[in-house]
Structure formats: structure tokens, C-alpha cells
Amino acid sequence: MRFTFLLLVSCLSYAASAQTGVDAAFSAYNRPDSPGCAVGVEHADEPAVIRTFGSADLEHQIPITPQTVFEAGSVSKQFTAAAVLTLVHQGKLALADDVRTYLPELPDYGTKLTIEHLLNHTSGLRDWGDVEAIAGWPRGSRIYTLDTVLDIASRQRELNYRPGSEWLYTNTGFTLLAIIVQRVSHLSLAEFTRQALFIPLGMKHTQWRDDFRRIVPNRAIAYGPAKAGFEQNMPFENAYGNGGLLTTISDLLIWNRAFANGRLDPFVATELQRIASLSDGSPVEYGRGLFIQTYKQVREFSHSGSTAGYRAWLGRYPDHRLSIALLCNAANADNRALAHKVADLYLPPVPDTPVGPAGTLKKLTGLYVDPDHGQVVQIDLQGNSLRTDRGVQLVAAADNRFRAGDTNFQFGDSTSLSVHNNDGSVLHFHRERQWNADAATLSKLTGNYEIKEALVTYAIRLDSGRLTATPLGHPDAAVTLRPIIEDTFVWGANGQGLLHFTRDPAGRVSGAEITTMHVRRMQIQQQKGP
């Protein structure tokens, strides 16, 4: 009897300690005048810890509670994948099936594009959000539906790469999977998952944002930072499958629990967690809607989510019987970092990595460009540390290796840099010399340029010594072009991508191509004058 009492006191003490640690991690959001987060933790046989911080609705001063409904962003992808795998298990489709069997609207790219490619981000499909941002209509600026996403995808005459040869995250695959589920099952993804997953598992508060106008009781409003504090930042779109899951902390914990207790179909559970491979057999850090990685030497099955002002993270550490669910309505919430702060309360500590010498930092500074992902980073030495032009400090981990949060920077030599992001992508940069073009050189690049696959024509003009690109009929979407290397410009104030002007054999400008993180070398035609 005394042993039982001591064990109970020990468990309660541990739970209280964990709760205190969680409270400390989210202290910045524990205010009634701020949006915030809900977090849930289940660890072994200990009592669940569920904590809430901040307000679900700032206008009406409604606090976040365990019953508050949030949007889960890309955490949703595993549920779309589970729907597809359920149909596979039922024999209604196969992972090796050609996508055009179900979506004949897509172009024939001259190579087979399969359901499997869509599930593990090896399809090569351009991200539809990036395509529309190039067109001047980024997500959030107008309403997108499943039909409009299919139309956007059907206009793309090229892939980023041959299916299966690379891994590159793209929302397009999972939005198309939502349409495939509907065409195969004759039920919308929302209804199919309700019947096949949510009701059987007891996820009573989970649904999809397939109609953003629908009233959803207890839904948190999403917010982003503004000059006067916060402003609403809601996802006004009906495209879903890539995101769009509306859910609660408790329901996400039920989902995680279903992997361990067998309530999720074993075939579906196994296949969701099967590590994907490229055509050459190289494994990637992704399954089907799930990242499969290690965190502090521990296996981690997880996914983060970000849509408008919502942030989410859902993860499991099966070797430690640890499950963490995080939902926020604050765009400035670093979901992955917050989740890992919680995980650190439960996982065994890992010794710090030895720090390499700092004497060679100066030679690593400079301008680095990745033309395949349209990314640019300037690295400078400030004091005794390296910093990027966005203010991110690089912490030395070993010789020529640095980290910034969960992102790793590896300098190969004085001219190359590889950046390993926490989503599994790897960017390859080369150091370049800044190109300082004069007005006479820039003026030769002006004209009207048509991007057929984005249904937009840009007027590129010289204004006060700088090039600007304005979509015809949409002046509010004008972007400034910042020269970076010869004939190549940073596209947009936030560095969304690179615009590179192409030339004919005589050296005359013949057109251009634009590359972003998820769109590779989209062709642009220069319109000739009368």
C-alpha cells in the first residue's frame, strides 16, 4: 500500500514538473491580448498534459481551451495519405498507378507519374501556390478550390525534375490526391475520411475546411503580426488535402495513439511510416505524409503545418512512448522549435556537439546563390559569429559546420555551401560576386514578358535606376527586381525566387526564366513590339 502511494506521488510530481516546463516554453503566449497555442502531451502511462495559452478570438476576448478548433496546415497531409492508403487496401487503386488514369487533365510529361510519387513528394510537380505567387496572386489573395488547383496543374507543361529522381516538397501532389480520392470513392475527401477515419477513431471534433464560409463552433481566429499588434490572417480558400484539417489537441492525440494501440488499420499505419526512396534507391526522410527523422538521436515521426496565421506540429517518439500535439493561431509561433522544447522535457539529454575553431570564419562570408531553388543568402561576420542577411546567427558545430535551430549549414570550401533544412530538402549554394548593373544595362532588359503557364504578362520597366515588374491589370502585385549576378535578379522584396534573363547567340535578350523554392525554371517569353 505504501509503495502504491509513493508511486502515485512520484507520478503526480513528474506530471507537475512537466507541466511547469510546458508553461515556461509557452510563456510568451500566456496573455489574454495575444493569440496563442494549445499543446497536448502523452508520455508512457503518465497522465496526459494539456495546456492552453492566449486567446482564440482577440475581438471577443475568448481564451483558447482544450476544445478550441484550429487549422492544422500540412499536418493534414497524413490524413489525406491515410485516405489514399485505405483505398489501396480496398483494392480500388494502386500506388504504382499512373496519376493520369484518374486525372486525364494533366499533361503527358513523357514519363510515368504515379500515386506513390504524389504521396512522397518525388513527383516533380510545381507547387501550385508558388505558381500563383508568380502570377501575382499568392495564397490568401483570392479564393482557390480543388478545381482551380487542377486547372493550375494542367497548365504546367514541364516538371521540376523527372519523377522519382529527386525529393522536393510540393502541395500540388496532395491537393490532387484529394481529387483522386473523390473520383475513386465517389465521396469527397471530407466525407470519405469522416466515415473511414474520424468516426471510427472517435475524432469527434475533426473536419476539413472544404468551405471556408461554413460556421465552425469554437474555431480560433488566426492572426499575424501587425504594426498595432495583430491582424487577422485567415485561409480563405476551399482547396484542401494539402492542408485544411480543422481539429483539436485531443483529436490529434487520439490519432497518434491509434498508431500504437492498433485502432488505425495496420496496413495504413505501416504504409504511412514506410520510408520513401528515389529511383536510384536512395532513401529520403519522408514516408507518406510524414517526416521520418531523428531528433537528438531518437526516432521522430512528425509533420509541421503552416496555413495563413495557423501553426501546427504533430509528432511521435515511439521508442519513448511520447506523443506531442501543438496547435497555434499565431503566425509568429515557431511550431517546430516549441514542440522540441516540449520534447526536451521528456527525452534523454544529448551531450552538446563540440564547437569548432572560429579562426576561419572570415573566409566563409560572402554572397551565396542556389539557382536550382531560386534562393540567395548573404553571410557576414558580426563580432565573433556568422549571420545571414535575415539576422539568423549560425552557431558553430564543427569545422565548417554550423546550425541555426534545426537547419544545418555545411561549407564545403570557400566557394560552396550546402544547407540542410528540417523538411529534408538540401540547398546547394555557390559563392558569387555581386553584380552592379548600371541604368544603361538595365534599360536593355525592359519590355513585356509573358508567363503562359501562370497566365500573366509582366511589364518590366526601369524606375529611378531600378527594375520593376508589374503584372498587366494588377498593379498592386508589382515586384522590385534586385540585381544579384549577371542577368539574374532576386524576385520580390522577400526574396521569393530568382529571375534570369536568357540571351540568343548574338547576345540579345530572348526571354527569361523564373525559379522559386518549388518552381524550377518556368519559361518567360519576351513579347516583341509592333
C-alpha positions, 0 to 999 in steps of 0.5 A: 500500500505504501509503495502504491502511494509513493508511486502515485506521488512520484507520478503526480510530481513528474506530471507537475514538473512537466507541466511547469516546463510546458508553461515556461516554453509557452510563456510568451503566449500566456496573455489574454491580448495575444493569440496563442497555442494549445499543446497536448502531451502523452508520455508512457502511462503518465497522465496526459498534459494539456495546456492552453495559452492566449486567446482564440478570438482577440475581438471577443476576448475568448481564451483558447481551451482544450476544445478550441478548433484550429487549422492544422496546415500540412499536418493534414497531409497524413490524413489525406495519405491515410485516405489514399492508403485505405483505398489501396487496401480496398483494392480500388487503386494502386500506388504504382498507378499512373496519376493520369488514369484518374486525372486525364487533365494533366499533361503527358510529361513523357514519363510515368507519374504515379500515386506513390510519387504524389504521396512522397513528394518525388513527383516533380510537380510545381507547387501550385501556390508558388505558381500563383505567387508568380502570377501575382496572386499568392495564397490568401489573395483570392479564393482557390478550390480543388478545381482551380488547383487542377486547372493550375496543374494542367497548365504546367507543361514541364516538371521540376525534375523527372519523377522519382529522381529527386525529393522536393516538397510540393502541395500540388501532389496532395491537393490532387490526391484529394481529387483522386480520392473523390473520383475513386470513392465517389465521396469527397475527401471530407466525407470519405475520411469522416466515415473511414477515419474520424468516426471510427477513431472517435475524432469527434471534433475533426473536419476539413475546411472544404468551405471556408464560409461554413460556421465552425463552433469554437474555431480560433481566429488566426492572426499575424503580426501587425504594426498595432499588434495583430491582424487577422490572417485567415485561409480563405480558400476551399482547396484542401488535402494539402492542408485544411484539417480543422481539429483539436489537441485531443483529436490529434492525440487520439490519432497518434495513439491509434498508431500504437494501440492498433485502432488505425488499420495496420496496413495504413499505419505501416504504409504511412511510416514506410520510408520513401526512396528515389529511383536510384534507391536512395532513401529520403526522410519522408514516408507518406505524409510524414517526416521520418527523422531523428531528433537528438538521436531518437526516432521522430515521426512528425509533420509541421503545418503552416496555413495563413496565421495557423501553426501546427506540429504533430509528432511521435517518439515511439521508442519513448512512448511520447506523443506531442500535439501543438496547435497555434493561431499565431503566425509568429509561433515557431511550431517546430522549435516549441514542440522540441522544447516540449520534447526536451522535457521528456527525452534523454539529454544529448551531450552538446556537439563540440564547437569548432575553431572560429579562426576561419570564419572570415573566409566563409562570408560572402554572397551565396546563390542556389539557382536550382531553388531560386534562393540567395543568402548573404553571410557576414561576420558580426563580432565573433559569429556568422549571420545571414542577411535575415539576422539568423546567427549560425552557431558553430558545430564543427569545422565548417559546420554550423546550425541555426535551430534545426537547419544545418549549414555545411561549407564545403570550401570557400566557394560552396555551401550546402544547407540542410533544412528540417523538411529534408530538402538540401540547398546547394549554394555557390559563392558569387560576386555581386553584380552592379548593373548600371541604368544603361544595362538595365534599360536593355532588359525592359519590355513585356514578358509573358508567363503562359503557364501562370497566365500573366504578362509582366511589364518590366520597366526601369524606375529611378535606376531600378527594375520593376515588374508589374503584372498587366491589370494588377498593379498592386502585385508589382515586384522590385527586381534586385540585381544579384549576378549577371542577368539574374535578379532576386524576385520580390522584396522577400526574396521569393525566387530568382529571375534570369534573363536568357540571351540568343547567340548574338547576345540579345535578350530572348526571354527569361526564366523564373525559379522559386523554392518549388518552381524550377525554371518556368519559361518567360517569353519576351513579347516583341513590339509592333 
